[in-house]
């Protein structure tokens, strides 16, 4: 069901939402009331801007669209714009509240479109319950929108409205209360059948409720292959059977069964699966007990299910159960479907959303649930563990992979079924572009990841007994980045893998530092390297045997591995100390930390030094700038380096700005091939308009994308504060300047961060 928490917010039911009514009201009222605003996508700061965007410039796209209506997708927002429309006759579980009272829900729906799929939308609340008037209103909105999302319209009027609009409009019309629920429930059904060894075609299914969502579920599962005679629909008057006349309509009649069962209890005897879209308590423990072995139960009534998971498991411990609530496993949540379905439909300019596209969405959701779940996704779930099984058959709504799995599947189905007017030729690239659209980190990492996949490396994961490190290593292998090496005790690693329920792929090596046949070689090599620095042979033997960072670093130093990643169990400084025992800085280089700040609007900014030098002198600052600029080029950016300070070109004066100015003079003498200037404040560095107005002599021609910090304190303040104050993300600090590829992650890093850093370490090991 569409997130049960919405109902709880409206009713004050804090058991599900874990909020109070006061908190919900405060959120909607504080600051600018509501949840939406319009933002400009083009600059409108000068008279010239206004002339281009409005009169007289706007005449040009108008004339072009008049000649070729398809150009509206090129010159306007139509191709990424959905109307969220309701008359308020079935608001959440609250009934007919009217069009105006539905507006908070419609704004929320628009917010979800933007949050999960970067689809722009506008809520339109139509104040009529007359079907003809409603259809006549909506039908003329086609020129403004790329799709229509109908919401919170009661049955049976919703069936008529959707069907008529689909027939007369040439853009997708989708009633989410029907099809969204059906698609997500179908995904769960696919996986539940997989886990219980059932063939979908032979499943016996009982659906209780005959409203919009229930009818849509019946239609979709039949389109997926369940035999019509195996689907029984029931409502408050009992089973919908052939010959029944009481309480019937054309939509119920289409699903009337040839069955002797007349009550829900009778229908559920021997049934494989139950789908409830009705009311609390509609299913009794006795009904569940009468079902077939390993029963599948989707109790999706809101806000309380037909039967709770605890009640169902008390009589049938072998059941798989899903609900519409977020505080139970397996939440059937519409947000898993509609944003990504519209994203795919819009991107191929589909004329409709047909059954093939719905089935494709359900199958993509089902397949995603079978993949290993990233740690950050698991942290957003209601349960203690999210991995494929009876309590995880539906993906988590916060899984960032949804957009790159579901939308391409929908787009492909639209093309295959002939309703796409702008086919996508490279679906693999399309999926990557979708991942970039919402995840700035994915965009910055893509070129690096592709190069590593083309040149796989062997990377040592020094803390190989840690669960998140093991999972990152598995992800590294599955991504095709190369061979991961786990340093640790084999029995401990295997026990952790068994507990995770994830098979350890072939090609992952395990090295026990204490038992390795390379111990003696490593210890003697390290002793030869450090004997004139106070190290005894037995000291080197002890470190190689007992310090996994030393052992892993020796593997890299002696060519037994290409790169190394560590840091998840120790502080950055102590981890670096162990690594530095083995690996020195590169000749004629400087050791420093480089952090990538990634933001969707402003792009990527590199910040240095974020790890090593507390107060770098001028020569060190200059060298850091050179190395950071080179790193920017490797990441595909033309470097524009700003030396930051509290002072801008001598105002105010102080000791730190003096060393920064000296660093600039040193670069002047070297004749480097990138833009740089300083000292300057951060706003001056990042705002070309401000520089042009106040400091026209500044050498930078655009916003700075490499920020050289005057000290470690300032670097840490910036890189720790910005991600928590904005939507920016960080990668790093990346360790730059060592003679071998070693990266140190933060102790707080999750699986995705460890994987990203390991990929970067592997990339650094590829010969240039």
Buried (B, 14 or more C-beta within 10 A) or exposed (E): BBBBBBBBBBBEBEEBBEBEBEEBEEEBEEEEEBBBEEEEEEEEEEEEBEEBEEEEEBEEBEEBBEEEEEBBBEEBEBBBBBBBBBBBBBBBBBEBBBBEBBBBBBBBBBBBBBEBBBBBBBBBBBEBBEBEEBBEBBBEBBEBBBBBBBBBBBBBBBBBBBEBBBEEBEBBBBBBBBBBBBBBBBBBBBBBBBBBEBEBEEBBBBBBBBBBBBBBBBBBBBBBEBBEEBBBBBBEEBBBBEEBEEEBEEBBEEBBBEBEBBEBBBBBEEBBBBBBBBBBEBBBEEBBBBBBEBBBBBBBBBBBBBBBBEBBBEBBEEBBBBBBBBBBBBBBBBBBBBBBBBBBBBBBBBBBBBBBBBBBBBBBBBBBBBBBBBBBBBEBBBBEBBBBBBBBBBBBBBBBBBBBBBBBBBBBBBBEBEBBBBEBEEBEEBBBBBBBBBBBBBBBBBEBBEBBBEBBBBBBBBBBBBBBBBBBBBBBBEBEBBBBBBBBBBEBBEEBBEEBEBEBEEEBBBBBBEEBEBBEBBBBBBBEBBEEEEBEEEBBBEBBBEBBBBBBBBBBBBEBBBBBBBBBBBEBEEBBEBBBBBBBBBEEBBBBBBBBBBBBEBBBBBBBBBBBBEEBEBEBBBBBBBBBBBBBEEBEBEBBBBBBBEBBBEEEEBEBBBBBBBBBEBBEEEEBEBBBBBBBBBEBBBBBEBBEEEBEEBEBEEBBBBBBBBBBEBBBEBBEEBBEEEEBBBBBBBBBBBEBBBBBBBEEBBBBBBBBBBBBBBBBBBEE
